[in-house]
């Protein structure tokens, strides 16, 4: 029986799909695709679904990019594959040995390369869950098996359970602090204890994409030292890599730029498998310029942290409670939604009705903090839910 013109019959579509899947590793058949945050329905919608900052790049970045393009930018030439100038700037900014810095096309790409380098076929990658959606995808794509360890009820890493999940087949451990999507951080003492208990044979990647938004406004400088702990502990453990990005606080998400801080022993093999010329010329120019105005970046991050805490307080007054966040977003857990008799989909719909886009992630909803109008609309959505 023929299908409609221009379409294949159902049985033929299935047959073609099955044949195509024979070309790939079997585990890819059920691999979910990474789903980006929804795009606004109209120009009036406020997008709070992708953790993007509402600020443009700093003035130095805009000027550097304009100058590069006006001068031709040598865009007909390949970029510096070693990212030498940017690496030197990062070494100065982070006070880090340049031989232990790996620059890449966004921190997600570096996480993928990290797993490709260390995961053997069927090897296990232990990770908190729920956490960044790309972790299981990158693990399976690298030929590994993702071992997701449930978060504690308060949205924090269950490090005891993660230690218990380590086996002879464990090839890597992923940590995320602040954790995406809960916003929680790993206290210094807990992280130090955890690292001391992980066998030295296992590489550990600590994803600090949102570290610039920590600590919460009003916390002391001592607390800041507690929160921003990963880099200093990585100096003590050559098997630890810290991933950071220019996509969040530095406002360069559209250029894709990230880096790892690690030991030279771990960095050198990662550079060997880097995508040739993987960091484009304009991204390198922008990264150097952004570092020159890091004070502006941190001021903006503090402003967003204040807006985050204010939104959390306003939600709390409306009897909606979120984990203490050190990122530029808040998390509505399944338990909190259930307490209000609301599903994640219903919460999302209420926000869309109010003209704001949020992100459903499995059992919960993540709400980015950006433009003030977005927070106003989220509060309008929860008030509408209370009336429904």
N, C-alpha and C positions, 0 to 999 in steps of 0.2 A: 504494500500500500504506500502510495506516494504522499509525502508531506506537502504542506502548502508551498507555493512557489517561493524560492529563496530560503527555505528552511529545510533541515534534515529531519526525517522521521525520528521519533524518540529512540527506537531501538538502535538506529544508526549512530545517533549522537552518543549513546552509551558505549557502543562498540569503539567509536573513534576515541572517546575519552579513555577507555580501558587500554587501548593500544598505546596511546600517548603516555599513559602512566607506566607502561612497561619500559619506557626509556629512562625512567628515574628510579632512585632508590625507593623501596616500598614505604619507608617511614614518611616520605614526603606526601603520600596520598592524603593523609589526614592533617597535614600541617596547616594551621590557620595562617592567613595572611595578616600582616600588620594593618590595622585599620586606623587611618588618621582621623583626627577630630572633624566633625561635620562642618561643612562650609555654611556661612550665613545664608538664610533664605532670601534676605533682602538687605539693602544697604543700611537699614535701621537696626538690624540685629547686632548684638554684641557677642563676640566670640570668646567664650571662656572654656574652650574644650581642648586646647593644645598647649597650655602653660606658656604662651607667648607673652613677652613683656609689651606694655603699651607704648614704650618709648622708641624713638628712632635711634640709630647708632649715634655715638657721640660726635661732636663737631670735628674732631681730628680724623675720625674714620671717614666721614663724608668728604672732607677735604682731600684726604689721601686717595680715596677712590676716584674722585673727580679728576685729580691731577694725573693719576695713572691712565685713566681713559682718555683724557685730553691729549696726553702725550703718546697715545697709541698703546701704551701699557705693554708693549712687546707681546700682545696677545697672539701674534702669529708664531711665537716661540713657546716651547715647553717651559713650565715653571721650574724653579729650583727643587729638585726631587728631595734634597736633604732638608729643605726649609731652614737653611742655616741661620739667616737673620732672625726669623721668628723664634727659632729654638734658643738663640742667644738672648733674645728679649724675654722669653719665658724663664730661662735660667736665672736671669736677674730678678724678675718679678717674684718667682716662687722660691728663690734662694736654693736652687737645685742644680746638681751636676748635669750639664747638658748631655752627657753620654747616657743619662738615664731618662731622657725625655723623648717621647715618640709622638709626632704630630700626625694627625689623620683627618680624613674627610668627615668630621663629626665624631663625637665620642661613641656613637652607636657602631660606626664602622670599625673603630678601634676595638670595641668589645667583640665584634665578629672576628676580627683578625686574632685577637687574644685566644678565643676559643678554638679557632682553626689550628692555631699553633700548638695547643696543649692537649686537646681532646683526641683520644684514640677511638677507633670504631667501637661503639657501644659503651664508651666511657661515660661515667656519671658526672653531672654538673649539679652541685647542691646550691640551692638558691632560696631566698625567702619567697613566699607567695601568699598574698598577692603583691607583685612588684612590677617592674617595668615590663610591658607586654613583649618587648623584643627579646627578652632573655630566653624563653623556651624556643622561639623561632630560631635564634642564632645557635642555640645548643643543638637542635635537631639538624639544622643545615650543616653544622660541623661534624655530623655523624655521631653525636652523643645522645645520652638519655637524660632528660631533664628531671631532677628530683626536687620538687617544690615542697618546701617546709612551711606549713601554715603559720601566719603571724599570730602573735598573742592577741587576746581580746582587745587590747588597747591600741592595736595597729603597729606594734613594735616587733622587731626581729626576735624570734625565739632562738637565741644562740645556743642554749642547752640542747634543744631539739636538733639544731643544725650540726652540732658536734656528734650527736647520736646517729645522725644520718650518714656520717662519713664511713665508707667501706674501703676495702682494698681496690675497688674499681673506681673510686672517686678520682677524677682527673682535674677538677677545678671547683672553686667556690666563688659565687657572686654575692656581693653585699651591696646595699643601696642606702646611702645616708646623706641627706634626707631621703626617705623612701618614697618612691613614686608608685602608688598614688596616696599613701596615708600621710606623708609629710613628716613622719617621725624620724628621730635620729638615734644613733647608737651611742650611748654614753661611753666616755673614754675608758673608764675602768672595765666595762663589759667587753669592749672591743679588744683591749689589751689582753685580758684574760682569754678571750676566744682565740686570738692569734697565737698565744703561747701554747694552746692545746691542739692546734692543727698541725699535722705532720708537715715537716719542711718540704716534703716531696710534692705537696699540693699547691699550685699557684692560686692566689686569691686576688680577685679584682674588686676594688671598692669604688662604686660609682658615686661620685660627688657632683653630679650635674647641677644640683640646686644648693650647693654649700654657701653661695654668696648671700642667700636669703636668711641664713642662720646667724645669730640666735634670734629668738623672739624679741620683739621690742620690749625694752625695760629690763632685760636680763643684764647681768654684770659682765665686765670683761673677763672675769674668771669663768663664767658660764660659756662665754665665747670660746675660750681655750678648750673647754670640755667638749663643745660641739665640733669645733674644727680640729679634729684629732687625727684624721686619716693620714695626712701627709707626714706628720712627725712620727707616727708609728711605722709608716712605710720605710723610713730611714733605718729602722731596726730590723726589718724583715725583708731580705732580698727576694722573697717569693711573693711580695705584695705589690700590686700596681694600683695607683689611684687614677681614676678617669675624671677629667674635668672638661668643660665645654665652653665655647663662646656663644652658644645658641640661646642661653637663658639670660642671665644678668647682663651679659655684654651685648645683647640685642643683635646678634648676627646669625639668627637661625636660617635666614635665606642663603647664606654663603657656605654653610656646613664646615665647621672647623672645631676640632677638639684635640686633646692631648692626654698622654699618660705620663705620670710621674712614678718612676720605678727604679730598680737597680740596673746598672749597665748590663749585668748578666741576663736579665729578663728583656731588656730593651733591644739588645743587638739582634737576637733572632726575630723579633717582631718587625724590625726595620727590614730584615732580609725578605720577608714575605709581603711587604707593603705593596699596594697597587702602584705600578710605575706612574710617577707624576700625579699622584692621587690627590694632592692639595693644590687647588688652582692658584694662579698668580694673584688674583684680586683678593682671595681669602687670606693669603699670606700678608699682603699689604694691609688689609683691614685689621688683622689680628695684632700686628705690631702697633698700629695707630691706637687701637682700643686699649692696649696695655699702657700706653703713655697717658691715658686719661682714666686710669683705674679708680681714681678718687671720685670721679663723676659716676662711674658705674656703681660703686659701693653706696654712694648717697642715694641713687635711684633704687637700689636693692633695699636699702633701709626704709625708703618711702613705701615700697610695696609691702615690706614686712609689717609696717604699721597699718596699712590698709587691710592686710590679711587678719591681723589681730582684732582690728575694729569690726570686720565682718564676722569673725568668730564670736565676738562679744554680742553683737546684735542678734546673731542666730541663737546664741545661748539664752538671751532674754526672751526669745520666741519659743524656747524649749526645744531647740535643735542643737545637739551637742556633737562636736567633731574632735578627733584626736588633736593634741597640741602639735601644730604644724611649724616646721622650720623651713618650709618651701614657699613657693608663690601660688599655693592652692590649698584647698580644704577637702576633706574626705567625708562623705556621707556613707557610713557603713550599712551593711544589710540589716544589722541589729537596730540601728537608729531609724532606718526607714520603716522596718517592721513595727517599731514602737509607735510610729505614727500611722500605721496601717497603710503605708504607701509603698508601692514597688519602685524599683529603679526607673523603669519605663515611665511610670506615672509622674515621678519627680521631674524627669527630663521633659515630659510633655508640658508640665506646669511652667517650667522655665522657658520653653519655647513659646508658650502662650504669652509670657511676659516679655518676650523679645530678647532672650539670651540663650546661647548654646552652651551646654555643659557636656560632660563625657561620662557615659555609662561604661563601667568596666566590670563585667561580670555581675557580682552581687551588690555593687555599690555605685556611687556617683562621685566623680571628682569635679570640683568647681575651681577654676583658675581665678586668681585675683589680678585684675588689670585696671581697666578704666573704672572710675567711681560709678558711672552709670550702670555698669554691669553688676556691681554689688547691690545697687539700689533695686535692680530688677530681680535679682535672686531673692532679696527680702520680700519683694512683692509676690513672688511665686510661692514662698512658704506661707505667706498670709492667705493667699488664695487657696492653698491646700487645707489650711485650717478651717476655712469657710465651707469647703466642699464636703 
